[in-house]
Amino acid sequence: MKIVVCLKQTPDTEATIKLTADKQGIEEQNIKWVMNPYDEYAVEQALRLKEKHGGETVVVCMGPDRVTEAMRTALAMGMDKGVHLKDDAFAHSDATGTAKALAAAIKPLSPDLILCGRQAIDWDMAQVPAILAELLDMPQVTVVAKMEMGADGKSAVCNRRIEGGEEVVEVKFPAVLTCDKGLNEPRYASLPGIMKAKKKEIKPLGLAESGLSANDVGKASSKVQILEYLPLPERPPGKVFKEQETPDMVKQVVKLLREEAKII
Amino acid sequence: MFSLELSEEQRMIQDTAKSFAAEQLRPRAHECDEKGALPEDLLASAWELGLVSAVVPEELGGGGMKRSAVTGAIMLEELAWGDLALALAMVAPALFAYPILTQGTDQQKKKYLPLLLESKPAPLTAAVIEPVINFDLSELTCQAKKKGAGYLLSGKKCLVPMGSTAQSFLVYAAVDGKPGYENVGGFIVERGQKGLKIGERERNMGLAALDTVGLELAEVEVGGDAVLAGGPSCDFGKLMSYSRVALGALAIGVARAAQEYALEYAKVRVAFGEPIAHRQAISFMIADDYMEIESGRLLTWEAAFLLDAGKDAFKEAYLAKLYTDQVVIKVTDDAVQTLGGHGYIREHPVELWLRNGRGFTTFDGLATV
């Protein structure tokens, strides 16, 4: 069984995000970059499937040189090898451009299964896996919280988180699955794993080798144009009621919760 | 070349240790301290990280990672940030295994190092400290007297980590009673050997979760093959330099935990109408503590760097240990003070860090020597 995991490197959840002066992006210096937390579930799932059913696991990632850090972490957790889509032409791709590049890298691998995180925690769009499935003409199951392999080894029954419950879906391979919290408990990269990861291959794949043209990816192809980024508005100061009769204060608070905050 | 930038490998090891400390050690530290017990499942999952075993040579089936004092310091700081008692329990087997790795005979390496590769924590530890007034590493009262090809060991030890369950102890003793580091030998003693009495679990001020015991040795006979480095003495000075670097890193981890906690507390704790962090008495103290921590780490890393470069780091390691001993006591004490009354009760972890941190000056008797 061949399993591909798509990976994204995102700022650490605890990183302080600052916008650049031109509001076209974020300050990347002094940010700690990590593997997108949802992708950790995808990596763990791939490793568990391999441990049980055998096969090969490949991690595919697009981005500048720094993303190899996240790829190396995936290799240290136990993934077999990596493909790094690395070309200036890929920069500023929107979800479609990113999915096109990933599809170009993944297609020659002919995987049985493609695993992604349910979304990246930076842009939170959750678009790439869905577009990827379309481009590769594969079925997709998103937000998977439980997965059971079928007896034939060529399908799986997945539980999807939906509002108010779970939806149980059977899917035939090859397929794209996006992984949610609860699917598994991602392992830590062990020291022996970290040692082995140093010797594992990360193959760079440029625009030319990917078979795409400059029009397919990058800013030129982007259907989504980002005009500017805005910081979160500052929280208005809280209101404090004191030195009044409690019933009066409660009345005022309830009134504000209803009329101003509109939460009751 | 000089650089304080972590290698990719060190960064990943730091990430692993940091995540494990934050997700596994810290949340369970309080409970372990209250119960005075170590959860076996936690130690087993910690062992799977291969933090101690990665250095087992390839020819013995290990990963063959080069031993690095710098990498060790980076890792230990993170683990101690999570919890000192649990961190010490995790790495206790290294107290036996690393001297064997660096100074042991081929036969000793073959016999003991593969134990590190098993799925459960290796039951190995070392006995260094002694329950005597003015304990001095260069004048051990535990003595080894020559008998035939081997030695007879007599004396007392204390603070032997994980001693209740350890199967093999590396006991340091003065060969023929002679003083000086150059006359200290390491002797492998197995549980159940005649003349070895393993004491009851010690009750300490801090480290309540950690199992430590005392040993009494009454003419315990060890063969020539059980003497570290083939004997009679070993390079004890070098072993202690490694130990001091490790203790320095652990102390910095505890201090950092306390400083970070105090800082966050000071920012949200409102007294007299504003956060106490706005008061210079508090903010200067926390800022000073930060400076002390950063300085202590640099001293520790310098000593570690020298050890990794194969140089003598005796003075630097000693300095790092002495300095970080003071740092951890000051910073954990300041953290209790920052929290005021809340710092003294067990709901907050700072009192635990103060109790744990207070131990560093006694762990190898250095501060008074």
Interface residues (C-beta under 8 A of the other chain):
Chain A: V34 E69 R72 T73 A76 Y188 A189 S190 L191 P192 G193 I194 M195 K196 A197 K198
Chain B: E8 E9 R11 M12 I13 D15 T16 S19 F20 E48 L49 G50 L51 S53 A54 G62 G63 G64 M65
